[in-house]
Amino acid sequence: MLKKPIHLKLQAYSDADWGGNIDDKTSTSAFIIYLGGNPVSWLSKRQKTVARSSTEAEYRSVANIAAEIMWLLNLVGELGLKSQIPSLFCDNIGTTYLCANPVFHSRMKHIALDYHFVRQLVHMGKLQVAHISTRDQLADILTKPLSRARFSLLRDKIGVTNCDPILRGHNR
């Protein structure tokens, strides 16, 4: 019996606040990765060092999620499934330019390993990095406090269901 191969798409959203920690001015990196339209991996974590620009903070976040995407891509392959080229969405234009730029600038040498790792994945066609507006950035919910309306909107877009009415015995 032959089965049709299942094609899945990894889509990821990467975000970072810049210097959002009031105590030491470190940034918070966050990501959400979807497989076949379902969230399978997410993270919100304070960066270990202070970023000197918002682009640097976002690029560090992109490098972390790129490593997670490659791990998930290998897992999908080991399960015998095929995946299209993963898409990574970032709301910082400077970061998206860095991912595809073949020229290494000396002002970025303090993040050289991250730079070369991501750029190599993009160059080899293993990862697509695209700009997304901040309004549509789903990982924004994991980096900073949001208004109730914005939080609810992103929560619904991510696919998280509000279980309060169900837990309290109310019917929908």
Summary of the structure (lengths in Angstrom):
residues: 172
radius of gyration: 17.7
end to end distance: 43.4
largest distance: 60.9
contacts: 498
relative contact order: 0.18
helix: 43%
strand: 21%
